[in-house]
Amino acid sequence: MSKRFYITTAINYVNGQPHLGHAYEEIVSDVIARARRSMGEDVFFLTGLDEHGQKVQQVAHKEGKAPQAYCDELAEDWKGYTRALQLTIDDFVRTTEPRHKTIVQAILQKLNDTGHFYRAEYRGFYSVREETFLTDKDRRPDGTFDPAFGEVVELVEENYYFRLKEHQPWLIDYIEQHPEFIHPDYRRNEVLGFLRNHTLEDLCITRPLSRLNWGIPLPFDPGYVTYVWFDALVNYISIPAAHGDPLVCAALNLAPSTTTPPLELWPADAHVIGKDILKFHAVYWPIMLKAMGLPLPKQLLVHGWWQKNSAKISKSTGNVVDPLAVVQEWGVDAFRYYLVRELDLGPDGNWTDDGFASRYQAELANGLGNLVNRSLSMLKRYRNGIMPSRHDELSGDALKAFRETEHHLRGYHLKAALESIWGLVNRANQYVDQTAPFKLAKDPAQAARLDEVLYNLAESCRILAVLLWPFIPSSAEKIYAQLGLAGAPLNLAEAAWGKLPGGHAIGEPAPLFPRKDLPPKSP
Ligand code: MSP
């Protein structure tokens, strides 16, 4: 048994349908998972749903459904969406599953037994309509609360708290000494700034049943359920526990599974998350793990937020991008390509329909699609689809793209990897224009030169398929099939030059990205 490369996404609140932000995070994670597999690693890719808490309970009630029935229905949609985006997930967690709930309870019990929690009274202002405590930040300049909060009452409530203060010094040291822990750098600096300038408040980890019942009951006090974040973060280890992960099982005194061979997953290699949930992952989660006696995840990959037309994505204003509608109209690969090519892991992004359509047209249809189609069609027409013998004119360009792509994939610079790959797409398209094989074909004296050119083009297409597979798997597989190659381009080492032998018969060329009429430009 050896440790797998374990990558996770945030688990999504199941209070609506997936949107662009969710799709981005899932696709980035899938590209990383596929890339690691193509570099020969065993990978475990986990995503899923965060089903407890007030938000979900409220939406379910609004729709007149019991929370569990509501979650069960939506879970089917979300699972369908992992298939539509061609995510190569190894498991799908739902926090209402018994395998998750028992682990959350085991952790609560352990941390309570070891003195990490205490019970205390909280006095504060409470919005009855919003069912939430208000803080001074919710006050208007004149000191009153917005009428949108409805009736505000002073409420006294007993809850359980997790002692955090004692953890602050080691956490600061840890983040300072492990610069790779939070990527990109500026997100690490944000966390360090916060930790150095604030004293951590102890974390309230319960809600009284009288206020919220859609949660996991505290094993040591039936009057409470767990706070949704305490529940949700645990998914990253409850699923390893369900697969018999030895570190997690030992820390929680669980009997190792006897039914399936255990998987070594923890610590996670990468938690992919959005910038809004950084504090939960960089502060609370490490402290929870330390208290349990488990090592910290190796890296948090923190992405920015998407807007549409420079405005917040919002269902209520209708400013949304429906991932499934885009996939249906343009194909899943066009969607995957655009998101990763447009937005690096870190900054915020802006979706525009025009921007999407013009990348599709320029980079996919006229760039990659045109290269593959004309290269293979000429090979078919002029040489009956039979590869001429090897020639190495573009081998240096291909090697450069291969090396750069591998380097960028290892460093999670996915946008840069695509730029390197397009270095080869553009070079090969330029090579067609410069060598003009359609002219060479008319001159029998140029037959040997035409052989050379056709070999270089077809071999470049093969290498592109290998490099592109993590990003746009269906198209990469189509290129392979059109080249007459069996299987899928799953192994990055295959991007070495010269693997298509002379005499090999290719398959049938067909357009990869049909050209589309561009939508009218917005004013
Ligand atoms: N359930 C919590 C996460 C618990 S993880 C232990 C949650 N769910 S969420 O559905 O609100 O968000 C899921 C992920 O989607 C988060 O990483 C969040 O940052 C990301 N995004 C939500 N909207 C987004 C954009 N508009 N743009 C990019 N990503 C965004 O938070």
Boltz pocket constraint, residues with backbone or C-beta under 6 A from the ligand:
constraints:
  - pocket:
      binder: B
      contacts: [[A, 9], [A, 10], [A, 11], [A, 12], [A, 13], [A, 20], [A, 21], [A, 22], [A, 24], [A, 25], [A, 50], [A, 229], [A, 232], [A, 233], [A, 234], [A, 272], [A, 273], [A, 274], [A, 275], [A, 276], [A, 277], [A, 303], [A, 304], [A, 305], [A, 306], [A, 307], [A, 313]]
      max_distance: 6.0
